[in-house]
Amino acid sequence: MRKPKICRLVLATCFGSFVLVIFYFQSNSNPAAEQGNLWNGWQGKAGRSPLQTLYDSDQGCEENHSRNQNLLFHAFELSAAQVTHQSRRDLLERTCQTYTRKRRVLTPDDLKHLIVDDRHGLLYCYVPKVACTNWKRVLMVLTGDGKYRDPLKIPANEAHVPSNLRTLSEYSTSEINHRLRNYLKFAFVREPFERLVSAYRNKFTRKYNTAFHKRYGTKIVKRHRPDPSDEALEHGDDVSFEEFVYYLVDPHTQREEPFNEHWERVHSLCHPCIIHYDVVGKYETLDEDARYILQLAGVSDRVHFPSSSKSTRTTDDMTAQFFHKINPFYQKKLYNLYKMDFLLFNYSLPTYLNFR
Ligand SMILES: *[C@@H]1O[C@H](CO)[C@@H](O)[C@H](O)[C@H]1NC(C)=O
């Protein structure tokens, strides 16, 4: 009987790769210094990786000032950005220490949102509704071997074709560890409720998003609307923000499957307490944070981050209006659901909420 043996072998192999865990030790002391010398392929200024650029300029201003800083960018802008990003990293680190007890290891599944740029040594964790289309476009320009020049010439739907960019989950364990240690890791975040309202408006109030209406809308109507019409049950295209909130805070929802990435928390998409991001950009300061990253990568003269049109943007006022319709009990539940994103990224409790 050979068959069972082969089966067992195949099973063992599958299981083996499935539970593949990545031990990712990151020393907080200048990680770029460890292996930086091995790298020559960088196209950054002065032949250094973005991570080296970041940490070289962070330490010992005295020594580096005359040698490097003038080469990089205006000293004033550099130091202001450095201070901002250092304090964001510190706050993130402190919050992680306070709120997360067990350290767990990463699995390849955790790395699906990390986009890799091997040419410039960048890892970008994309968060939907936080300028991720434009970041994907920029990364396509950076990794595209001259195939693209202007990010805005890349159609939005093309930026979301998975095969156009590589994610860290596609690499082997040692390749993953190497990249986590040596690449500049960054993510962009946004005020959590503004992001949520933006996701709601985009996915549930636009006629063309039929895929979301079918997949989520019909389910939300069925579960959270008393006496739904047959029409609504079939199309799921008129979900109200209140119903969406009921869906989110219902424990059943997450037991069934993880949240869709458009409303999943950054904490769960990017694992900021396990992966130590070097730069946490914010939607609120998108243009300057994007410029800082492109400068660190040494490509600011070649690629400009597209400035976004402000016309259809979800604002704080708009968010407040949506939340006025939500009863305080559910406001509180929703806040608890997104609490880690508020704390980790220094967003305060919105003043329009009326529980306390
Ligand atoms: C956190 O936010 C407050 C204002 O909302 C600001 O004054 C403070 O500098 C921020 N801290 C960090 C570490 O970004």
The ligand as an SDF file (V2000), in Angstrom:
LIG
                    3D

 14 14  0  0  0  0  0  0  0  0999 V2000
   -0.0900   63.4090   18.9560 C   0  0  0  0  0  0  0  0  0  0  0  0
   -1.1160   64.3230   18.6210 O   0  0  0  0  0  0  0  0  0  0  0  0
   -1.0580   65.5510   19.3040 C   0  0  0  0  0  0  0  0  0  0  0  0
   -2.2160   66.4200   18.8660 C   0  0  0  0  0  0  0  0  0  0  0  0
   -3.2890   65.7210   18.4130 O   0  0  0  0  0  0  0  0  0  0  0  0
    0.2480   66.2530   19.0420 C   0  0  0  0  0  0  0  0  0  0  0  0
    0.3230   67.4470   19.7760 O   0  0  0  0  0  0  0  0  0  0  0  0
    1.4070   65.3540   19.4040 C   0  0  0  0  0  0  0  0  0  0  0  0
    2.6150   65.9580   19.0240 O   0  0  0  0  0  0  0  0  0  0  0  0
    1.2780   64.0250   18.6890 C   0  0  0  0  0  0  0  0  0  0  0  0
    2.3210   63.1220   19.1200 N   0  0  0  0  0  0  0  0  0  0  0  0
    3.0290   62.3890   18.2720 C   0  0  0  0  0  0  0  0  0  0  0  0
    4.0350   61.5080   18.8730 C   0  0  0  0  0  0  0  0  0  0  0  0
    2.8690   62.4410   17.0730 O   0  0  0  0  0  0  0  0  0  0  0  0
  1  2  1  0
  1 10  1  0
  2  3  1  0
  3  4  1  0
  3  6  1  0
  4  5  1  0
  6  7  1  0
  6  8  1  0
  8  9  1  0
  8 10  1  0
 10 11  1  0
 11 12  1  0
 12 13  1  0
 12 14  2  0
M  END
$$$$
